[in-house]
C-alpha cells in the first residue's frame, strides 16, 4: 500500500515576532522542518509533500539545499485559510489509493516509530489521530469521546470549545493518517463556519464518523515528540527538553557531564570511556571523543575527532567544517585556542593560549604555546614554535605552504614568508623575517642590526 506524507509548513508564526518563517527557526542547530523531513525520510514513503506559504521561497530553497537527493514536492497555500485549506492544496499531487500521513513542520521531535505507528493504526481503512494527555491543554483541539471513553466522536478546537470541553486533557496533536481516497472526499466538503472563519482539518473526524468509518487514536511515548512551537519561549523550552534527553543518553553511556542543564549537542557525539565534559560546551556536526578525553568549560567543537587522553582546556574553539579537524592522543589544547578546518595534530602536541591553526599538520610532540599562527603548514616532530610567530601564507592572490622539519626551534615574533622550508634541527632567531629556505642544523637570523644612538633625546611636548 502506497504511503504519502504531507507536512504542513505554511504558517507565518506571528508570535515568533520574526521575519524568518517559523519552520526555519532552529532547534539543536537545525531548522525545525529539517528535523521533520529527516525523520520522515526513514519511512520509505512514495512521496513527501511540503505545504509552504509564508516565506515559501525561503523554506523551499532551504529544504532543497538540505535534502538535495530527497524526492520532495512542494505546494503552496496562499492565502493561509486554516489547516484543512492547507491540506486541500496537496490534493492534486496525492494518489487516489493508499494512506496519507499528515505531520506538522513546527513539531520537530516526532519519532519515526511514532509516525509509523500512526500509519499502522490507520491500516488503510480507519482514520487514525495522534493524541496525547497534557496537564495544560490550552490552545490544543480537545478529543471528544463517547460515554464509554473508547470511541472518538470528534475534535473541538480550543477557541470553539465549551468550558466542559476545555476541561478535557486529551488533545489532538495536529497529526493524523487517513485513507487517501476518503481524505480527498472529506477535504472537498469542508466549510469555514466556525469562530475563526477557517477550514479546519479536524472537521474530517465528524465526517468519518458519519460514514461509519472507525476513528482510532495512537499516542507517542513521550510528550516532547508532539510539542509544537509558536513562540521563542516555547522554542527555548523545547530546546532544553531535547538537550536534556541527549545529555541523559550520554550519561547512561558513562559520559560525565558537569551539569547536563548546560550542555548542547547540535549533531552527533560519540564518546569513549571516562570522558569528562565541563559546563557550557557546544558540540556541532560530527564529533568523536576518545577514551579519557577532557573537555574544559565553554568550548565549541564542530566536525572534529579528538583522540584518547587529549585535554581541551576552557574557551577553545575547534571548527573542522567540511574538512574536519583532528587532535592526537594526549595532546593539550588551549585555553583560548582556535583550530580551523584541516588542522591535524599528532600525539602530545601542545597548542596554547591564543594560538590559531588552519589547514596544517603538526607531528608528534610539536608545540606552539603562545600567541601564534600556523596556516597551510607542515610541522615536524618536536618543533618548538615561538610566541608571536606566524606563517605568512597568503600573497594577496594565492595560499602557499610552509614546511618545518623535525626538531626546529622558531624564536618569538618571527614571520615565515611562504613558500618556505626550514630544515631539520634549524633554529630561527627571534624577531626574524624569513623569506628563503633555512638550512638544517644552522642558526638563521634575518633582522636589522641593533643600534644605540648616543645623545639622542626623546621629543618633548611643547607647553603653550
N, C-alpha and C positions, 0 to 999 in steps of 0.2 A: 504494500500500500504506500502510495507516494506521500511525502511529507513536505509541506510548505511552511516556512517560518516568516511571520510578519512582525517586524519590530517598529514600534511607534516612536518616532524621534522628531516630531514636527513642532512641539510646543516651544513657546518663547521663553518660559521660565521667568516671568515678571519679577517674582520675589528674589531671584538671584541678583537683581539690580546690576545687570552686566550686559554689554553689547555682544558678548560671546554667547552662542546658542547653548542652552542648558546642558545638552548631552555631550558637549565638548569640554565641560569643566572636568578637571582631573581628580581621580581617586587613585591613590598609590602610584602617581606619576603617569597614569594613562587616562584618556578621555573615558567617561562613563560608558558611552556607546561602544567604545573599543572593547571594554570588558564583556559586554553582552554578545557582540559578534564573535569574539574569541571563544566564548562558551558554546554558542550555537554551532560554530564550525565543527564541533566534535560529534554532532548529532546526525551527520550524513543525510542532511535534507536535500531534496531535489531542487529546491530553490529557496533563496533567502531574499526577502523584500524589505527594504528600509523605507519607511514613510518619513519624508522630510517636509519642512515648511519654513519656519523661521530660520533664517541663515542657511537655507538649503545648500547654496553653493559652497559655503564653508564646510558644512557637515559632509556633503558628498565628496568633496576634494580630500578631506582628512581621512575618510574611510577608504577611498580608492587607493590612497597612498599607503595606509596601514595594512590593507588586505588586497594587495595588487593581484594575487592569484586566486582569490575567493570569488565565486560566481554571484556577486551581489547585484541586485537590481534595485533601482531607486524610483519611487513615485512621489509626487508632491501633493501636499494638502494645502491649498491656497484658495480661500482663507481657511483658518482653523475654526471649525464649527462643531467640535466635540470628538470624542473617541470613536463613535460609530461612523461619523463622517470621515475620519481618518482611514479606517479600515475599508470603507467604500472605495477609496482611491486605489486600493490594491486589487480590487475585484477583477479588473481586466487582465491582469497577469497571473491570476490564480487558475489552476485547472478545475475541472468540474468534479473530479473524484479525489479520494484520499483525505488527509487530515490537514487542517491549518492550525498551527500553533501561534498564538499571539502573545508577544512579550513587550516589555517597556524598556525603552532606551535609557531611562533615568533610574532603573533598578539594576545596578551593575553587578551585584554579587550573587545572582541566581546561579545555582549549581547545575551542571549538565544532567546530573542524576535526577534532580527535581523536575527539570523541563521534560526529561524522558518519561518520568512517572506520570506527568500530566498527559502526555501523548498516549501512554499505555492506558490510562484511565478512560480516555475518550474511546479508544478502540475502534473508531470509525463509525460508531452508531450511538454515541452519547455526547452530551455537552459536558465537558469537564472544566471546573473552575479551580483555580489555585486560591485557597483561603488560608487565613491564619487568625488565631485569637490574640488580640492585643489588649494590654492593660489600658492604654489610652487609644481608642479607635478614631479619634477626632479626624475628620477630613476624608475618611475612607467610606466606601459604599458598604452597607450592612447586609449580611447574608440572612435572609428571612426563610425560616423552615416551617414545616407543618407542626401540628401539636405533638407529634411523636419526636420531633427534633431530628428526624432522619432525612426526610425528603426536602430538597431545596425548592422553594417556591419562587424565589426571585432575589434581586439585589435592589436596594434602595440607596440612592446617592445621599451623602450626608446632608446636602442642602435641602433635599426633598423629604428627609426622614422626619417622622413624628418623634416626640420626646421618648416614647416607649421604644421605638426602633433605634434611636440613638443610644439606648442603654445596652444594645446588643454588642458583644465584644468580638464576635466572629466577623471578619471583614473580607471583602474581595480585594485581591492584590493587583487587579488590572490585567492578570494573565489568564488565558483560557486556551483550550483546544477543542475544536469542533469539526464535524464532518463538513468538508469544504462546500459540497453542493447545497446542504442545508444552510450553511452560513451565508452564502450568496443570496439565498431567498430571503432570509431574515433581514439582511442589510438593506435590501430593496424596499422593505416595508417600514423602516424606521421613520419616526417623526420627531419633532422638537417641541412637543407640548409638555414643557417642564419649566421649573423655576429659572433655569439658565438659558432656555431657548436653544439648547444644543441637542445634537443627535448622540444619544448615549449608546455605547456598545452593550451596556448591561441590560438594555431592553430585550436583547435576544433571549434572555433566560425565560421571560414570560412567554415568548413565542414558542420556545422549545417545549415548555410545559403544556401549552395549549394544543400542541401537536402530539402530545403523549410521548415525547422523547425524554428519556431519563436524563436528569441533571445530577451530576455527581461532583464531589469535592475531593481534592487532594491537598495535602499540606506539606510544606518544607520541613526539613529537620531543624532549622534554626531561623529565628526571626530576621537575622541580618541578611538573609537571602532575598527578602522581599521588601526591604525598606527602600522607599524611593527618596529622591532628593528634590526639594523645592526651594531651598534657601541655603545661603552659606553656612548657617548654623547646622542644618541637617547634614550638609556635606562634610563638615568638620566632625560631627558626631559619628557618621558612618566611617570616616577615615580612621578614627581612633578605635572603633569596634573592629574594623578589618585588621588594623595593625596589631591589636591585642590577640586576635586569633593567630596571626602569623608568629607573634612572639611566643605564644604558648606552645605552638608546634615545635619551634626551635628548642625551647627549654625542655620539652619532652624528649628531644634527641640528645640532651646533655649540654647544650649551649648555655653558658652563664651570662645572663643579661643583668647588668647592674640595676636597671629599672625598666621593666617591659613597657611602662607607660611613656617612656622617652626613647622609642626605637621606631625606625621607619624602614620598611622594605618595599621598594618600588621596582621589583623584578624578581629574580630568583637568587637565593643564597644557599650554598651548600657548605656545610661545616664539618670538619673532622672532630676528633675528641678533644675535650678540655680547651675549648675556645672561650675566651673572655671578651665581652663587648661592653664597653662603658656607655655612659648616657649620651643622648643626642646624636647618635650616629645614623647616617642615611646610606642605604645600600641601593644602588640602581643598576638596571641591566642584569648581567650575569656575573655573579661574584662567587668565587670559591676560596674558602679559608681552610688551610691545612690544620693538622693537629697542633695544639698548644699555641695557636696564634693569639696575640693580644691586640685588641683594637682600643685605643685611648678615646677619651671623650671628644665629642664634636668633630668627628671625622666624616668625610663624604667619600664613598668608594663606589666607582662605577666601572663595570666591564673589566674586572681585574682578577688575577689569580695570585694568591698570597700563600707561600709555602710554609711548611712546618716550622714552628718556633719563631717566626718573624714577629717583631713588635712594631706596631704602628702607633707612634706617640700622638698625643692630642693635637687637634686642629690640622691634621694632614688631609690633603685633597688629592685623591687618585682618580683620574678620569682616563680610562682606556679608549673611550669612544668606539669606533668601529675597528681600530687596530688592536685594541686590547693593551693591557699593561700587566707586568708580572714582577713579583718580588720573591727573591730567592730565600732558601732556608736560612733561618737565623739572622736575617737582615734587620737592621734598625733604621726606621724611617721617621723623620720629624723630630720635634714638633714643628708645625707650620711649614711642612714640606709640600711640594707640589710635583706629582708625577703625571705627565701628559701622555697622549697616545703614543704607543711604540716604545715606552720605557720598559726595558728588560734588565732586571737587576739579579746578579748572581748570589751565591751563598755569602753570608756575612758582610754584605755591602752596607755601608753607613751613608745615609742621606740625611743631613742635619737641618737645622732651622733655616728657613728662607732659602732653600736650595730647590731649583726647578730643573727637571729632567724631561726632555722631549725627544722622542724618536732616537733614543740612544741605548746602547748596550754597555752595562758595567759588569766586568768579570768579577770572579770571586775575590772578596777582600778589598775591593776598591772603596775609597772614602771621599766624600765631599761633605764636609761637616758644617760649613757656614756660608751663607750669603753668596751662592754661586749659581751659574747657569751652564748646563750641558745640553746642547741641542745638536742633533744629527752627528753624534759622536760614537766611536767605538773605543771603549776604555778598557785597558788591560787589567790583569790581576795586580792587586796590592798597590794600586795607584793612590797617591795622596794628592787631592785636588784642592788647592788653597782657597781661603776665604776671599770673596770678591772677584774671583776669576770667572771668565766667560769664554765660550766658543762663539766667535763672530761668524755665524754660519750663513748669513744672508747678504748677498752683494747688491741688493736692490732689485734683482730680477730672478735669481736662482738660488737654491739652497745647495750648500757644499758640506762635505763631511770632514770631520777631524778624527784622526786615528792616533790614539795614545797607547804606546806599548806597555808591557809589564813593568812594574816597579818604578814607574815615572813619578817624580815629585814636581808638582807645579806650585810655585810660590804664590803668595797672596797678590791680588789685584793684577792678574795677568790677562792679556787679551790674546787669544789664539785665533788668527785670521784664517779661516778655511778657504780652500782645501789645504790641509797641512798634516804632517805626520811627525810624531815625536817617538824616537827610537827607544828600545828597551833600556831602562835604567837612566834615562835622561833626566837632568834637573833643569828646571826653568826658574831663573832668578826672579824674585818678587818684583812686581811693577813692570814686567817686560811686555812689550807688544811683539808677538812672534808672527812673522809673515812668511817665513821659509822653514823648511823641514829642519828639525833639530836632531843631530846625530845621537846614536845610542851611547850611553855611559858618560856623556860630557855635560858640563855646565854651559847653558846657553843664556846669555843676558842681552836684552835689547832695550836700553833706556838711556836717556841723556846723562852726561857726566854731571855729578853733583858739584855745584859751585857756591861758594860763600863770598859775598861782596863786602869787603871791609869798608866801613864808613857809611854804608847805606842807611838811610833813615826812613822810617815809616811815615807816610803822609799824615799831616795833622789837619784836623778840622779847623776851618777858618772861623774865627769868632767875629760876629757882627754886632 
